[in-house]
């Protein structure tokens, strides 16, 4: 019974498709007949126009020089290269520091829209500076502007985040080496257990945060150093980023425990020297333990 029902449904669908095809063919034939009749009467056949999206050549002309295309491509490629360094540096910074920096920017900066009165005046000033005195809408002038409303607070937060990024590594690392010290040392002497690579690793997070803020715009670095030119901060940040990435890579592939081995060798040498000195002193004490009157040479007394 179910097989007959499926066969009936399939037949009905085939008939419906056949009827739709026949109707479409009749409509096309009627259109061709109409066009043929108009051409026979000497009238031009109507043109069927389909509105397509504007091509690149049909777009409205932009009042920018032709060389701007190559410059824009170079600028985009440069920004993408800098962005790769920014992402690499972000991996060396504690997540807590990045989160606090973002939250600090939300309360110490404001965004000026071109539609507001204050933002309109600021955008007109930017337009005059970028268009040789003519108030023309440019890409820089039409975009939103982020201004720092509390520079002193943001500057203090900049240095506070540097210290925080240092402590977030130094405190747990110092505690772990102090607990693992053998023999145990006093808590106030924990820093003696830190190796050379440990101290280098402590400096990577804060310096990475500084380079990360230098390579971006409208960060806490702008409040701390507002007079540094954009080119100077970008180039300096790139050099600092390369050095930090190289050092972090060297520390990551450095053999584990190499500093500990050197420390153990030095301790063993010191302990060996102390043991040798103690043995010599003990021998001297034994040698001097004889009777200075009856047996001054320390030789064994004769038998009998």
ChimeraX attribute file (.defattr): number of C-alpha atoms within 10 A of each C-alpha:
attribute: neighborCount
match mode: 1-to-1
recipient: residues
	/A:1	5
	/A:2	7
	/A:3	7
	/A:4	9
	/A:5	10
	/A:6	11
	/A:7	11
	/A:8	12
	/A:9	11
	/A:10	12
	/A:11	12
	/A:12	12
	/A:13	12
	/A:14	12
	/A:15	12
	/A:16	12
	/A:17	12
	/A:18	12
	/A:19	12
	/A:20	12
	/A:21	12
	/A:22	11
	/A:23	12
	/A:24	12
	/A:25	11
	/A:26	12
	/A:27	12
	/A:28	11
	/A:29	12
	/A:30	12
	/A:31	11
	/A:32	11
	/A:33	12
	/A:34	13
	/A:35	15
	/A:36	14
	/A:37	13
	/A:38	13
	/A:39	13
	/A:40	11
	/A:41	8
	/A:42	8
	/A:43	11
	/A:44	11
	/A:45	13
	/A:46	9
	/A:47	6
	/A:48	6
	/A:49	6
	/A:50	6
	/A:51	6
	/A:52	6
	/A:53	8
	/A:54	9
	/A:55	7
	/A:56	7
	/A:57	7
	/A:58	8
	/A:59	9
	/A:60	8
	/A:61	7
	/A:62	7
	/A:63	8
	/A:64	9
	/A:65	7
	/A:66	9
	/A:67	8
	/A:68	10
	/A:69	11
	/A:70	10
	/A:71	11
	/A:72	11
	/A:73	11
	/A:74	12
	/A:75	12
	/A:76	12
	/A:77	12
	/A:78	11
	/A:79	12
	/A:80	12
	/A:81	11
	/A:82	17
	/A:83	15
	/A:84	11
	/A:85	18
	/A:86	22
	/A:87	11
	/A:88	16
	/A:89	24
	/A:90	19
	/A:91	11
	/A:92	18
	/A:93	21
	/A:94	18
	/A:95	12
	/A:96	12
	/A:97	21
	/A:98	16
	/A:99	10
	/A:100	13
	/A:101	19
	/A:102	12
	/A:103	11
	/A:104	17
	/A:105	18
	/A:106	12
	/A:107	13
	/A:108	16
	/A:109	17
	/A:110	14
	/A:111	13
	/A:112	19
	/A:113	17
	/A:114	18
	/A:115	12
	/A:116	10
	/A:117	11
	/A:118	11
	/A:119	18
	/A:120	16
	/A:121	14
	/A:122	17
	/A:123	25
	/A:124	18
	/A:125	14
	/A:126	20
	/A:127	21
	/A:128	16
	/A:129	13
	/A:130	17
	/A:131	13
	/A:132	9
	/A:133	11
	/A:134	11
	/A:135	16
	/A:136	16
	/A:137	16
	/A:138	16
	/A:139	10
	/A:140	12
	/A:141	23
	/A:142	17
	/A:143	13
	/A:144	16
	/A:145	17
	/A:146	14
	/A:147	13
	/A:148	20
	/A:149	15
	/A:150	14
	/A:151	17
	/A:152	13
	/A:153	16
	/A:154	24
	/A:155	18
	/A:156	13
	/A:157	20
	/A:158	23
	/A:159	16
	/A:160	13
	/A:161	21
	/A:162	18
	/A:163	14
	/A:164	17
	/A:165	25
	/A:166	20
	/A:167	16
	/A:168	17
	/A:169	19
	/A:170	19
	/A:171	11
	/A:172	11
	/A:173	16
	/A:174	20
	/A:175	15
	/A:176	14
	/A:177	17
	/A:178	21
	/A:179	14
	/A:180	12
	/A:181	13
	/A:182	9
	/A:183	6
	/A:184	10
	/A:185	14
	/A:186	8
	/A:187	11
	/A:188	8
	/A:189	10
	/A:190	17
	/A:191	14
	/A:192	12
	/A:193	20
	/A:194	19
	/A:195	17
	/A:196	11
	/A:197	15
	/A:198	17
	/A:199	15
	/A:200	13
	/A:201	20
	/A:202	18
	/A:203	16
	/A:204	21
	/A:205	28
	/A:206	25
	/A:207	20
	/A:208	27
	/A:209	25
	/A:210	21
	/A:211	26
	/A:212	26
	/A:213	22
	/A:214	26
	/A:215	24
	/A:216	18
	/A:217	12
	/A:218	15
	/A:219	21
	/A:220	28
	/A:221	24
	/A:222	20
	/A:223	20
	/A:224	18
	/A:225	12
	/A:226	11
	/A:227	8
	/A:228	12
	/A:229	9
	/A:230	13
	/A:231	10
	/A:232	10
	/A:233	18
	/A:234	19
	/A:235	13
	/A:236	13
	/A:237	24
	/A:238	18
	/A:239	11
	/A:240	18
	/A:241	24
	/A:242	15
	/A:243	14
	/A:244	21
	/A:245	17
	/A:246	12
	/A:247	15
	/A:248	18
	/A:249	11
	/A:250	12
	/A:251	15
	/A:252	11
	/A:253	8
	/A:254	11
	/A:255	9
	/A:256	10
	/A:257	10
	/A:258	13
	/A:259	15
	/A:260	14
	/A:261	11
	/A:262	12
	/A:263	14
	/A:264	12
	/A:265	12
	/A:266	12
	/A:267	12
	/A:268	12
	/A:269	12
	/A:270	12
	/A:271	12
	/A:272	12
	/A:273	12
	/A:274	12
	/A:275	12
	/A:276	12
	/A:277	12
	/A:278	12
	/A:279	12
	/A:280	12
	/A:281	12
	/A:282	12
	/A:283	12
	/A:284	11
	/A:285	11
	/A:286	11
	/A:287	12
	/A:288	13
	/A:289	10
	/A:290	15
	/A:291	10
	/A:292	10
	/A:293	7
	/A:294	9
	/A:295	11
	/A:296	10
	/A:297	12
	/A:298	14
	/A:299	9
	/A:300	8
	/A:301	8
	/A:302	5
	/A:303	4
	/A:304	3
